[in-house]
Every structure is written in C-alpha cells, then in structure tokens.
C-alpha cells in the first residue's frame, strides 16, 4: 500500500508543475525512542518520498510531502549481554513552512502526521516479535531543519523531528501527567531533487 501511495504522489507531481514546485528525495535517518532507557541515536534507517510546494512570498513557501521512514531504537552491549531493537515502519505526511534566509539556505519548520505500518521488537537472542505494548498507529511530530541549495535542482538538508504525542506507553506501565510514554526522536539527512525549479 505504501508503494502505491508513493507512486501516485510522484505521478501527480508533473500535473501541478504549472503552479507548484515538486520534487523527490531520499536519505538516511538516525533514531532513538526517548523513554526506552537506551540513550543514543543508534538505530539507522532510510527515508524516501516526494513533495509539492508553493510560494507564499518570494522568500516564503509552504510544503506538503509523503514519505516512508524507518524509525525505532537499537542498543547492544556484549559485555552486559544486552541487545534490544525496535523497528518501526512509518508513512509520514509532513506539512512545513520554508523560509529562504540566504540565497542558498532556507529554514524549514512544521508538523508531520505519521501512520505506523508495522512495528517489531527484538530482545536478546529472541526472534523478532510484534511490539509489546503495541505502538500507537498515529504519530504527530514536530519538524525543524535547514536546506542547502547546491543548485536550482538539488538540495541537501538535515532535520530534527520529535513526537509531540507519545508513540506508546512505557513498557513498565508507569506514567504521570507530564511523562506518560515513549517518543520518536529522529535526525534526518536528505538529498532532494526538484522536478521543477523555484519560481
């Protein structure tokens, strides 16, 4: 299903080319789950998708995208005999505002609604199992980052994303008003290609 949605988005981009800028992108992510007791961006993953955007002013534009992202958490300590991995597959729909501060640099901020396609966990030498407790199907996250324009077609960008709402309760079951579960904590590194140039 995720591939069908992605292909439909990419196929429709050319139809918007008269009014909208459009592009595709791919890259890597480093992620962790805040609240799982394992610190560090130790889980590597990939991200890929497409976007459309449109200028509001000469320096300001809004952007909407659809992307597949691998998130989760990983921790390995052979001395202590501890191994843990959470593999989370999301389809995300980011909505952001981009502000071109310099000729080759723009800042980007917004929110993203994510849908969890599948979530797995592996503990120690055990087989990969369904996550327990299960992760929430939807994730609402903040996004903050910047893009550097190599030329009119190619950008490189780095972004930070953090879940506004918890993605699942603590495995211990403990919670309080201000701290009631785990959060996705993600760093993105993205290379994007514009199918139409900035106006």
C-alpha positions in Angstrom: 0.0 0.0 0.0 2.8 2.4 0.9 4.4 2.0 -2.5 1.2 2.6 -4.3 0.6 5.9 -2.4 4.2 7.0 -3.1 3.9 6.2 -6.8 0.6 8.1 -7.1 2.1 11.1 -5.4 5.1 11.1 -7.7 3.0 10.5 -10.8 0.8 13.5 -9.9 3.6 15.9 -9.4 4.0 16.8 -13.1 0.4 17.8 -13.2 1.0 20.5 -10.6 4.1 21.8 -12.3 2.4 25.0 -13.7 1.6 26.2 -10.2 3.7 24.2 -7.8 7.3 23.2 -7.3 7.7 19.5 -6.9 10.4 17.0 -6.1 11.5 13.7 -4.9 14.0 12.8 -2.1 15.8 10.1 -0.3 18.2 9.8 2.6 19.1 8.3 5.9 17.9 8.7 9.5 19.4 8.2 12.9 16.7 7.5 15.6 16.0 6.6 19.1 13.0 6.1 21.4 13.0 8.5 24.3 11.8 6.7 27.3 13.0 3.2 26.4 16.1 3.6 28.8 18.5 3.2 25.9 20.2 6.5 25.0 21.7 7.4 21.7 20.8 7.7 18.0 21.9 4.1 17.4 19.1 3.0 15.1 19.9 3.6 11.4 17.2 3.7 8.8 16.2 5.1 5.4 13.6 7.6 4.2 12.2 8.4 0.7 9.3 10.2 -0.8 8.1 13.2 -2.7 6.8 16.7 -2.1 5.0 19.6 -3.6 5.4 23.2 -2.5 4.2 26.7 -3.5 5.5 30.2 -2.8 3.6 32.4 -0.5 6.0 35.3 -1.0 9.4 35.5 -2.7 11.2 34.1 0.3 8.4 32.1 2.0 6.6 28.9 0.8 4.6 26.0 2.2 5.4 22.4 1.5 3.5 19.1 1.8 5.1 15.7 1.4 4.6 12.0 1.6 7.5 9.8 2.8 8.3 6.4 4.0 10.7 6.3 7.1 12.3 3.6 9.2 12.4 4.7 12.8 13.0 2.9 16.1 15.7 2.2 18.6 18.7 -0.1 19.0 21.1 -0.9 21.8 23.8 -3.5 22.0 26.2 -4.2 24.9 28.1 -7.5 24.6 29.8 -7.2 28.0 26.4 -7.0 29.7 24.7 -9.4 27.3 22.1 -6.8 26.4 20.5 -6.4 23.0 17.4 -4.5 22.0 16.0 -3.4 18.7 12.7 -1.7 17.8 12.0 -1.5 14.0 9.2 0.9 13.1 7.9 1.5 9.6 6.0 4.8 9.1 4.3 6.6 6.3 4.6 10.3 7.2 2.8 13.4 5.8 4.9 16.5 6.7 3.4 20.0 6.3 6.0 22.7 6.7 6.9 26.3 6.1 10.2 27.1 4.4 11.9 30.5 4.7 14.8 31.3 2.4 17.2 33.3 4.6 20.2 33.3 2.2 20.3 32.7 -1.5 21.4 29.1 -0.9 20.0 28.3 2.5 16.4 28.1 3.8 15.0 27.1 7.2 12.1 24.7 7.5 9.6 24.1 10.3 6.3 22.4 10.7 4.5 19.2 11.8 4.1 15.7 10.5 1.4 13.2 10.8 2.7 9.6 10.7 0.9 6.3 10.3 2.6 3.2 11.7 2.6 0.4 9.0 4.3 -2.1 11.2 6.3 -2.3 14.5 8.6 -5.0 15.6 10.8 -5.6 18.6 13.8 -7.9 19.3 15.1 -8.6 22.8 18.3 -10.5 23.4 18.6 -13.6 21.2 14.8 -13.9 20.8 13.1 -13.8 17.5 11.6 -10.6 16.2 8.1 -10.2 17.6 5.2 -7.8 17.5 5.9 -4.8 19.7 4.6 -5.2 23.2 3.0 -3.0 24.4 1.9 -2.0 20.9 2.8 1.3 19.4 0.1 3.8 18.6 -1.0 3.8 14.9 -0.6 7.6 14.6 2.3 9.8 15.4 2.2 13.6 15.5 5.7 15.1 15.4 7.4 18.5 15.1 10.0 19.2 12.4 12.8 21.7 12.4 15.7 21.9 9.9 17.5 23.6 7.1 18.2 23.0 3.4 21.3 24.0 1.4 20.8 24.5 -2.3 23.6 23.0 -4.3 22.0 24.4 -7.5 18.4 25.0 -8.8 17.6 21.3 -8.8 19.5 19.6 -5.9 19.2 20.3 -2.2 20.8 18.7 0.8 19.1 19.0 4.2 19.3 18.0 7.8 16.2 17.9 10.1 15.3 17.1 13.7 11.9 15.6 14.5 10.3 14.8 17.8 7.0 13.3 18.7 4.5 15.8 20.2 2.4 13.0 21.5 3.6 9.7 22.9 4.0 6.8 20.5 3.3 4.2 23.1 3.1 3.8 26.9 6.1 2.9 28.9 6.7 -0.9 29.0 6.7 -0.7 32.8 3.2 0.8 32.7 4.3 3.8 34.8 3.1 7.2 33.7 2.4 10.7 35.1 0.8 13.8 33.8 3.9 15.2 32.1 5.7 12.0 31.2 3.3 9.3 30.0 5.3 7.3 27.4 7.9 7.0 24.7 8.6 9.5 21.9 10.2 9.1 18.5 13.4 11.2 18.3 14.8 11.4 14.8 17.6 13.1 12.8 17.2 13.2 9.0 19.9 13.6 6.3 18.2 14.1 3.0 19.1 14.7 -0.7 16.3 16.1 -2.8 15.8 16.7 -6.5 13.4 19.3 -7.9 11.3 18.2 -10.8 10.5 21.9 -11.3 12.7 24.9 -10.3 11.9 27.6 -7.8 9.9 30.5 -9.2 
